[in-house]
Amino acid sequence: MGRTKKVGPAARFGARFGATLRKRFADIERAAKAKYRCPICESKRVVRKAVGIWECRKCGYTFAGGAYTPWTRLGEAARRVARSISRRASA
């Protein structure tokens, strides 16, 4: 069983589980297997080691992140709030 252009990595499920769930699974798996930019060395070598554990293959930096992406939307929002609070405190 290979991939198909339409559903990509979810092609291995064939006609099972429904189209919507297969598409959602394909999006999640593509995000988990993608390479991301390292926050330390800025190279595009960050890969997922395990659920929520991400590692840069160039500099070896290991950090915790989301289950399928290194940065979650909630984490980004928290980082923005923390940054604005620190700016107000220093002003």
N, C-alpha and C positions, 0 to 999 in steps of 0.2 A: 504494500500500500504506500503510495507516494502522496505528494502534495498536489493540489489543483490550484489553478490561478484564483478561483473564486474564494475558497475557504482556507487556503494555506495549510497551516499545521493541523487544523481540525479535520482534514480530509480522511485521516485514519479512522474516524468514527463512522464513515459512510453515511447512511441515511438515518442513523440512530440519534436520539436525544433532541431533535428539533433544530430548525435552522437558526433561531435566535440564540439558543444556548451555544451552538457551535461557533457562531460568529463572535459572541462574547468571549468564549474560550480562546479563540484565535487571536483576538486583540490582546488579551492578557498574556498569552504565551509569547507573542511577538515583543511585548514590552519587557517581559522578564528576560528574554534571551538577547535583547539589544545591548549595545555597548554605549556607555554613558561617559561624560567628561569628569575627570578626577578633580575634586575640589582643591587638592594640594599641588599636583604637577600639571594640571590642565590638559593632559593627554586624554584621548578618547579610548581608554583601556579599562574602564570600570565594568566588571561583570559580577553577576550574582553567584555567590558561593553556596548559600543555603537560604532558607526563608528569612528575609530581613537582614542578611549579612552580605555586604558588598565589599569587593576588593579591587584595587587598582593593580593591574598586572605589570605596570611599569615600575612604580615606586613602592608597591607593597602595602600601601595605606589600606587598612581595613576599618570599616565603620558600619554602624547599624542604620538601616533605612526602612523603607516600606517593604512589604512582602514581594511585590512585583516590580517596583520602581525604587530607585535609591532615595527619592524625595517624594513625600506625600503632599497633597494639597493642604492638609491640616498642619503639617510641619512647616510648610512655606508661610502660612498665615501666622503661626506662632512666632516664626523668625521675624516677620515684619513688625509684629506687635512689640517684641523684645527690642528691636532696633529703634522703634519710635520712642519707647520708654527711656532707653539709654540716651537718646539724643536730648530729650526733655530734661533728664537729670543732669546732663553736663552743661546745659545752657543756663 
